[in-house]
Each structure stands twice: as C-alpha cells, then as structure tokens.
C-alpha cells in the first residue's frame, strides 16, 4: 500500500484553514502548523480580564458577494452562527436615521434605488452626483488598470468634496480599510459593483453571533480535526528548506516534518522570514516588494456601559471619528458591551487615548440620547497597525500568484492575486486555490472554487466586464 502524501500548511489564519479543509477531502495527510495558541489569525479574540468573557479584537463581517467564504461556512455547518442583515441603518447628526434596504422585487442593479432614495444624510444634488459616478463605474471595464487613486477618479467624475466625504469615503473605508485618497479605482469598483450593484443579495451583511475565537479557533478547528487534519498550535516554523523539486523540510521548535507539498499561509509581512532570498522559491526582488506592501490600521474601541445605550445591533455612523457601532450578541449580562470600529485609523493612533474615547462618547451621545445617562464602566482600544494591506494603485503588480517558482511550495493569503481586497473572502479564496495547485501537483484531481453571484440580463448589459 503506497504512502499517502503529506501536505504541510504553515499558518492557521483563514487562508491556511480553508486550504486544510479543501485538502481534507482527498487522500492526503494534512498538517497545519500555527505559531499562536489558537487558529484564526487576525480573526481572533482576547479574554477580558474583568469578566472573563471573550472579546473580538475587531468586528469581522462578510457580505453576500463573498460566495466562497459563505459556502465554506455552510459546508462546515457554521453559517448558523451568523446573522444575515439585509438592512443597514445610517445615522447622521440633524437628520432622521436612514434604513437602507435593497428591493427584493426590483432587478439588479435597480434594486438599490429605493434604499438610495431613503438616504436622508444625502441631499438631492449629492444623490444625482453619486448616481452619475456609479454609472461611470459600472461602464468602466473591470480589466482597466489605472494608476490613479479613487479620490482622483471621483474628482474627475464630478464628485464634490462633501459628497466624497459623506458617501464614497464611508463605503470605501468600511469595505477596504483604506481611504479614497490611497485606494485604487479597481479595488473601489470591486466593492461597489460586485458588492452592491451586481446582485440583490450582494450587499447583505453577515455578522458572527459568537466570538471569533469560538467560531474559528474552536468550532472550525474541531471540524478540521474530525476530517483528519492535524492541527498543531504553538508550533512556530523556524526553518523551511526545499530539496530539489520533490519535498520540503520544515523545522518547528518541537519537531521536523518532511512534506511532499507545502502551503505558506502567513501574512505578507512574515513571508520573507520563512523564505530567504537564497531559497529561490520567489525572486528576491518579488519577495522584497511583498514584504514592503503598505498596510492600513484598523481600531476596535471596546466600551462597557452600566446600561443599554441603544437596542440596535449595528449601525453606520456618518460624519465623525466612529464609523460603525456593533452590539455583539454574546456580551456579558451584567454589563452592556458595544464596539466601535474605525478603519484606516491613522488619526486614532496619533490621538491620546483619553481624547479618542472622549470624542467617540460625544458622537455616540449625539446619535443615542440614552447614552447621556449611561456610565462608561471601562474601555479598551485595540489597533492592529497591519490589519490589512493598503489597496493602492500599484499593489496589483506586486501581489503574487499562489504558485511559486518551486513546484512543491504554494502561497496562500489575502495578499495574493485573488482580485479581491483584504477580506475574509480573499483569504479563503487563496486557500482554495493553493489547495487546488497542490492537488494538481500530486495528481489527485482538482478543487473547484465557488463562482461569483450570477448576473441577470440587465446587469450583464449595464455592467461592463
């Protein structure tokens, strides 16, 4: 009886986890090595020292257009731990709240018109500007490769500074974790066209209803163990060497593994530590460029009150420092916990902590009158300086494919050339593609990724490919 091939996966984030799950359907021995004590990568939690509960470092959500991530959650029976929200509440000072929900009877892209009409935080003139801008984006080919930023493009498309600030900036920063000043037109088009206009369910928001450590670190890890995947946490890889074209030697602090194939699923900024230039797995110049990919910070501001300030589970805050407010469903009963998310949070990093909390509380009181009577029990601000790679115009020429120069080594991670920005969908898609390359190399077949949401005749005519 022939020995089953061994596939080692270095990195237990969503890219590594999805690759392991895909490979577990085939006759291979999968060994997943994670340096931390729990898998999940950036989608993780910490234990609150006051009440002992788990608190996510930062809220993660998926969108309806994330077909591979949602399919994977369905296949692993974890989609039941998400809440699907088809309506988003936008709150702005001095205007009524705007509940934006796409029509379920109008075809895409017209399904967004009723929601657009209910956007009280936008003037009629701004809505006309935005409609013209969205039309230009839809008519712009997805194959175009421009070197201008989204902000530059918006200005040439006749968008005023106020319209950019009150609409485009809100959507782009929330979805891409980066400002319109820096992000590329291609990345912005991906979010706006695929994420909102291409399908009636594309813009639905899927929100985890348990902590990320529970969802990915325990529930998903258990699913992998049940499928025969070896999950080794607390196993940082010290060295990786390729012997000719047939095997990979991996050294951890505890053991040595000889693998037939390896998938390197660490973040872009950790790749050069595992792949020194002399390894010839990637060209030295490419490796250096990947390591130098610019990043964008995201901050989670955690707030505990003595009473409820709102019964809303989530909402978008317009015109201030705070961008999103979430009320997780798994908070401690003795306290009322909320999380404010601030993407592209360079301003937060530059502010004194007390000043930041003071400004956020003032904004919350503007939107929620009950907050004026609530006592803030404690707060904690967590900023990940390398939360996402910055989707700048030059990035697409740097992002590597999952295949490397060595036939036994593949890459996985949201930074690879998936055509997606830094999202859970991009990470999962890269893992599936890396697994597919491994299977082809071993002659074991193919793993098929999920197609994007289908487009109707109208969207096929209106939206250029």
Residue pairs with C-beta under 8 A, 6 or more apart in sequence:
4 27
4 28
4 29
5 28
5 29
5 260
5 261
5 442
5 444
6 28
6 29
6 31
6 257
6 258
6 259
6 260
6 261
7 23
7 28
7 29
7 30
7 31
7 259
7 260
7 261
7 262
7 263
7 438
8 31
8 33
8 248
8 250
8 257
8 259
8 261
8 262
8 263
9 16
9 19
9 20
9 30
9 31
9 32
9 33
9 262
9 263
9 265
9 412
10 16
10 33
10 237
10 240
10 250
10 262
10 263
10 264
10 265
10 266
10 274
11 33
11 34
11 41
11 264
11 265
11 266
11 267
11 412
11 413
12 32
12 33
12 34
12 36
12 39
12 40
12 41
12 231
12 233
12 265
13 39
13 40
13 41
13 42
13 43
13 265
13 266
13 267
13 413
13 427
14 40
14 41
14 43
14 69
14 216
14 414
14 424
14 427
14 428
14 431
15 41
15 265
15 412
15 413
15 414
15 427
15 428
15 430
15 431
15 434
16 32
16 34
16 39
16 41
16 263
16 265
16 412
16 431
17 32
17 39
17 40
17 216
17 220
17 221
17 224
17 431
18 68
18 72
18 412
18 427
18 428
18 430
18 431
18 432
18 435
19 263
19 265
19 412
19 431
19 432
19 434
19 435
19 438
20 30
20 32
20 224
20 229
20 231
20 431
21 72
21 76
21 223
21 224
21 227
21 229
21 431
22 431
22 432
22 435
22 436
22 447
23 30
23 229
23 435
23 438
23 439
23 447
24 30
24 224
24 227
24 228
24 229
25 227
25 447
26 439
26 444
26 445
26 447
27 444
28 438
28 442
28 444
29 228
29 230
30 228
30 229
30 230
31 229
31 230
31 232
31 257
31 259
32 39
32 224
32 229
32 230
32 231
32 232
33 232
33 235
33 236
33 237
33 250
33 252
33 257
34 231
34 232
34 233
34 234
34 235
35 234
35 235
35 236
35 237
36 44
36 233
36 234
37 233
37 234
38 44
38 213
38 217
38 218
38 221
38 233
39 216
39 217
39 220
39 221
39 231
39 233
40 212
40 213
40 215
40 216
40 217
40 220
41 267
41 427
42 57
42 267
42 384
42 387
43 60
43 212
43 215
43 216
43 424
44 56
44 57
44 212
44 213
44 216
44 217
45 54
45 55
45 56
45 57
45 211
45 212
45 213
45 214
45 217
46 54
46 55
46 57
46 382
47 53
47 54
47 55
48 54
48 55
48 332
50 304
50 378
51 332
51 334
51 335
53 330
53 331
53 332
54 211
54 213
54 214
54 330
55 211
55 302
55 337
55 380
56 211
56 212
56 213
56 300
56 328
56 339
57 212
57 300
57 382
57 384
58 298
58 299
58 300
58 339
58 341
58 382
58 384
58 387
59 207
59 300
59 324
59 326
59 328
59 339
59 341
60 208
60 212
60 424
61 205
61 206
61 207
61 208
62 69
62 70
62 82
62 205
62 206
62 423
62 424
62 425
63 175
63 195
63 202
63 203
63 204
63 205
63 206
63 425
64 70
64 199
64 201
64 202
64 203
64 204
64 205
64 206
64 453
65 194
65 195
65 198
65 199
65 202
65 203
65 425
65 452
65 453
66 206
66 423
66 424
66 425
66 428
67 425
67 450
67 451
67 452
67 453
68 425
68 428
68 429
68 432
68 449
68 450
69 424
69 425
69 428
70 79
70 206
71 450
72 428
73 79
73 82
76 220
76 223
77 223
78 215
78 219
78 220
78 223
79 206
81 208
81 209
81 210
81 215
81 219
82 206
82 207
82 208
82 209
83 206
83 207
83 209
83 313
83 329
84 204
84 205
84 206
85 204
85 205
85 206
85 207
85 313
85 314
86 101
86 102
86 201
86 204
87 99
87 100
87 101
88 99
88 100
88 101
88 205
88 314
88 315
88 316
89 97
89 98
89 99
89 100
89 312
89 314
89 315
89 316
90 97
90 98
90 99
90 100
90 119
90 121
90 315
90 316
90 318
91 97
91 98
91 315
91 316
91 317
91 318
91 367
92 98
92 120
92 121
92 166
92 317
92 318
92 319
93 318
93 319
93 366
93 367
95 120
95 121
96 120
97 120
97 315
98 118
98 119
98 120
98 121
99 118
100 115
100 116
100 118
100 119
101 114
101 115
102 111
102 112
102 114
102 115
102 200
102 203
103 110
103 111
103 112
103 113
103 114
103 115
103 200
104 111
104 200
106 113
106 114
106 200
107 200
107 456
107 458
107 459
108 197
108 198
108 199
108 200
108 202
108 455
108 456
108 458
108 459
109 138
109 197
109 198
109 458
109 459
109 462
109 463
110 458
111 200
112 196
112 197
112 203
116 127
116 130
116 131
117 127
119 127
121 166
121 318
121 319
122 130
122 163
122 166
122 167
126 160
126 162
126 163
126 166
126 167
129 158
129 159
129 160
129 163
130 159
130 163
130 167
130 168
132 157
132 158
133 154
133 157
133 158
133 159
133 168
134 192
134 197
136 157
137 188
137 189
137 192
137 193
138 193
138 197
138 462
138 463
138 464
139 462
139 464
140 185
140 189
140 464
141 464
141 465
142 186
142 189
142 190
142 193
142 464
142 465
143 465
144 185
144 186
145 186
145 396
146 153
146 184
146 185
146 186
146 393
147 393
147 394
148 184
148 185
148 393
149 180
149 181
149 182
149 183
149 184
149 185
149 392
149 393
150 168
150 172
150 180
150 183
150 184
150 185
150 187
150 188
151 164
151 179
151 180
151 181
153 185
153 188
154 164
154 168
154 180
155 164
159 168
164 180
165 319
166 318
166 319
168 180
168 188
169 179
169 180
170 316
170 318
170 323
171 191
171 192
171 196
172 178
172 179
172 180
172 183
172 188
172 191
173 179
173 180
173 323
173 343
173 344
174 316
174 323
174 324
174 343
175 191
175 195
175 421
176 183
176 187
176 188
176 191
176 343
176 388
176 391
176 421
176 422
177 296
177 298
177 343
177 344
177 387
177 388
177 390
177 421
177 422
178 296
178 343
178 344
178 388
178 390
178 391
178 392
179 344
180 188
182 296
182 344
182 390
182 391
182 392
183 390
183 391
183 392
184 391
184 392
184 393
184 395
184 396
185 393
186 393
186 396
187 391
187 395
187 421
190 419
190 420
190 421
191 421
193 463
194 202
194 452
195 202
195 203
196 202
196 203
197 459
197 463
198 452
198 453
198 455
198 459
198 463
199 453
199 454
199 455
199 459
201 453
202 453
205 314
207 313
207 314
207 326
208 215
209 329
209 330
210 219
210 329
210 330
211 328
211 330
221 231
224 231
225 231
232 252
235 252
235 253
235 254
235 255
236 252
236 253
237 250
237 251
237 252
237 274
238 251
238 252
238 253
239 249
239 250
239 251
240 248
240 249
240 250
240 251
240 262
240 264
240 274
240 275
240 279
241 248
241 249
241 279
242 248
242 249
242 279
242 280
242 281
242 406
242 408
242 409
243 249
245 406
245 407
245 408
246 260
246 408
247 258
247 259
247 260
247 408
248 258
248 259
248 260
248 261
248 262
248 408
248 409
249 256
249 257
249 258
249 259
250 256
250 257
250 258
250 259
250 262
259 408
260 408
260 442
261 408
261 409
261 410
261 438
261 441
261 442
262 408
262 409
262 410
263 409
263 410
263 411
263 412
263 431
263 434
263 435
263 438
264 271
264 274
264 275
264 409
264 410
264 411
264 412
265 411
265 412
265 413
265 430
265 431
265 434
266 274
266 413
267 386
267 413
267 415
268 290
268 291
268 293
268 389
268 413
268 415
269 291
269 293
269 295
269 386
271 287
271 290
271 291
271 411
272 287
272 288
272 290
272 291
275 281
275 282
275 287
277 284
277 287
279 406
280 405
280 406
281 404
281 405
281 406
281 409
282 290
282 400
282 404
282 405
283 405
286 398
286 400
289 398
290 398
290 400
290 415
293 389
293 390
293 395
293 398
293 415
294 389
294 390
294 392
295 385
295 386
295 387
295 388
295 389
295 390
296 343
296 344
296 387
296 388
296 389
296 390
297 344
297 345
297 346
297 348
297 349
297 383
297 384
297 385
297 386
297 387
298 341
298 342
298 343
298 344
298 345
298 383
298 384
298 387
298 388
299 341
299 342
299 345
299 348
299 349
299 381
299 382
299 383
299 384
300 339
300 340
300 341
300 381
300 382
300 383
301 322
301 339
301 340
301 341
301 342
301 348
301 356
301 357
301 360
301 379
301 380
301 381
302 337
302 338
302 339
302 379
302 380
302 381
302 382
303 337
303 338
303 339
303 340
303 360
303 361
303 376
303 379
304 335
304 336
304 337
304 376
304 377
304 378
304 379
305 335
305 336
305 337
305 338
305 371
305 374
305 375
305 376
305 377
306 335
306 336
306 374
306 375
306 377
307 336
307 370
307 373
307 374
307 375
308 336
308 370
308 374
309 336
309 338
309 364
309 368
309 370
309 371
309 374
310 325
310 327
310 367
310 368
310 370
310 371
311 327
312 325
312 327
313 326
313 327
313 329
314 324
314 325
314 326
314 327
315 324
315 325
315 367
316 323
316 324
317 323
317 324
317 325
317 363
317 367
320 359
320 363
320 366
321 342
321 347
321 348
321 356
321 359
321 360
321 363
322 340
322 342
322 360
322 363
322 364
323 340
323 341
323 342
323 343
324 340
324 341
325 338
325 339
325 340
325 341
325 364
326 338
326 339
326 340
326 341
327 337
327 338
327 339
328 337
328 339
331 337
335 377
336 374
340 360
340 364
342 348
343 387
345 383
348 356
348 381
348 383
349 383
349 385
351 359
353 381
356 381
357 376
357 379
357 381
361 371
361 376
364 371
365 371
365 372
387 422
388 414
388 421
388 422
389 395
389 414
389 415
389 422
391 421
391 422
396 417
399 415
399 416
399 417
400 411
400 415
400 416
400 417
401 411
401 416
401 417
402 410
402 411
402 412
402 416
402 430
402 433
402 434
402 437
403 410
403 411
403 437
404 410
404 411
407 441
408 441
410 434
410 437
410 438
411 430
411 434
412 427
412 430
412 431
412 433
412 434
413 427
413 430
414 420
414 421
414 422
414 423
414 424
414 426
414 427
414 430
415 422
416 426
416 430
416 433
418 426
418 429
418 430
418 433
420 426
420 429
429 449
432 447
432 449
433 449
435 447
436 446
436 447
436 448
436 449
439 445
439 446
439 447
440 446
455 463
